[in-house]
Structures are given as C-alpha cells and as structure tokens.
Amino acid sequence: MSVPAEHASMTPLPVLAAERLQTALKDHGIAADVHDGYGLALVSVWVGLVVWCDCDRYWWRAGWDIRRKSVVYAWHAAVEPVRAARRVAFRYAELHSNHSYSEVIADLASSTRCEDGSVR
C-alpha cells in the first residue's frame, strides 16, 4: 500500500493512515470516505461506524456497556491497516445486518438497477 511521494509529502500523517485503511477496506468490498481536520482523520464507513485516526492508532465505537451506560471503543495500531480493516469489516457486517438502507435509498438503488443486476 504505497502512497505516491508527492502526495505523502503534502498530506498530514493521520490522513495517510486513514487512506491506507480506506484502501484495505476496499479489499473487503467496503467503500469508505476519508475526512480530515484538527489533527485527526475520519473514515466514514457505515451508519454508526466512523473510524478515527491520529496516525498512531485507529479507533471506533464497538458497542455499548449497559452496566456503565457508556460507549465501548475498539482500537488497532495504525501501522497495521490491513488487520485493522479486517476488524472494522467485522463490525461493518454486524451493523450492516442490523441497519439496512432507508426506504428512500433502497428505492433509489433499485430504480438504478438493470434487469441483469448491473447499476445504471
């Protein structure tokens, strides 16, 4: 997962790490967007799944602790974007099965699909 030298020299480190995660997620068939600002980068994956990156680690919401009434976070070292992507992909699959597309998006997606299953 190499980054062109001219891109790497001008891009903040958290963004580079986030882009590496984005690329690794593509290998799992997961599209994601990268956003940056204030020294962090965000990888927007799915409803309820945003991965933060500060160039040292990735972290994301992994669940809810009912007893403590607080969010539980998972994290992974940013030097291992492929392994982190695998863990994020597991969380994505869990959320994807519980949060399907809204009716509007589902209607839009079905209206752009051809008879052979391809998208217009």
C-alpha positions in Angstrom: 0.0 0.0 0.0 2.4 2.7 -1.2 1.4 6.3 -1.5 2.9 8.5 -4.2 5.8 10.5 -2.8 4.4 13.9 -3.8 1.1 13.0 -2.1 2.8 11.8 1.1 5.0 14.9 1.5 2.0 17.2 1.5 -0.6 15.1 3.3 -0.9 15.1 7.1 0.1 11.7 8.7 -3.4 11.0 10.1 -4.9 11.3 6.6 -2.3 9.0 5.1 -3.1 6.4 7.8 -6.8 6.9 7.1 -6.3 6.4 3.4 -4.4 3.2 4.0 -7.3 1.9 6.0 -9.7 3.1 3.2 -7.7 1.1 0.7 -7.6 -2.0 2.9 -11.4 -1.8 3.4 -11.9 -1.8 -0.4 -10.3 -5.3 -0.3 -13.2 -6.3 1.8 -15.7 -4.7 -0.6 -16.4 -1.8 1.7 -16.5 1.7 0.4 -15.5 4.5 2.8 -14.8 8.2 2.8 -11.9 10.0 4.4 -12.2 13.4 6.1 -9.7 15.4 7.9 -9.3 18.3 10.2 -8.0 19.4 13.6 -5.1 16.9 13.6 -7.4 13.8 13.1 -8.7 11.9 10.1 -12.1 10.2 10.0 -13.0 7.2 7.9 -16.8 7.1 7.4 -17.8 3.5 6.8 -21.5 3.0 7.6 -24.3 4.2 9.8 -22.8 4.2 13.3 -19.3 3.3 12.2 -16.8 6.0 11.9 -13.1 5.2 12.4 -10.9 8.0 13.9 -7.2 8.1 13.2 -4.4 10.2 14.8 -1.6 8.4 12.9 -0.8 6.2 15.8 -4.0 4.2 16.1 -7.5 3.7 14.7 -10.4 3.6 17.0 -14.1 3.1 16.5 -17.3 2.5 18.5 -17.6 -1.2 19.2 -20.8 -1.2 21.3 -22.5 -0.1 24.4 -21.8 -1.1 28.0 -25.3 -1.3 29.6 -24.0 -1.6 33.1 -21.7 1.5 32.9 -24.0 3.3 30.4 -21.1 4.2 28.2 -19.7 3.6 24.8 -17.2 0.8 24.3 -14.4 1.6 21.8 -12.1 -0.8 19.9 -8.7 0.3 18.6 -5.9 -1.0 16.5 -2.4 0.2 15.7 -2.2 2.4 12.6 0.9 0.5 11.4 -1.4 -2.4 10.6 -4.1 -1.0 8.3 -4.9 -4.4 6.8 -5.5 -6.1 10.1 -7.5 -3.1 11.3 -9.6 -3.2 8.2 -10.5 -6.8 8.9 -11.7 -5.9 12.4 -13.6 -2.9 11.1 -15.1 -5.2 8.4 -16.5 -7.5 11.1 -18.1 -4.5 12.8 -19.4 -3.3 9.5 -21.0 -6.7 8.8 -22.7 -6.6 12.3 -24.0 -3.1 11.8 -25.0 -3.7 8.1 -27.2 -6.6 9.2 -28.9 -4.5 11.8 -29.2 -1.2 9.9 -30.4 -1.8 6.4 -30.8 1.0 3.9 -33.6 3.5 4.4 -36.6 3.2 2.2 -35.5 6.2 0.2 -32.1 4.8 -0.5 -33.4 1.4 -1.2 -35.9 2.8 -3.7 -33.2 4.8 -5.4 -30.8 1.8 -5.6 -33.5 -0.4 -7.0 -34.5 2.2 -9.6 -31.0 2.4 -10.9 -30.5 -1.3 -11.2 -30.9 -3.0 -14.6 -32.6 -6.4 -15.2 -29.2 -8.1 -15.3 -28.3 -6.7 -11.9 -25.9 -4.1 -13.0 -26.2 -0.4 -12.0 -27.0 2.3 -14.5 
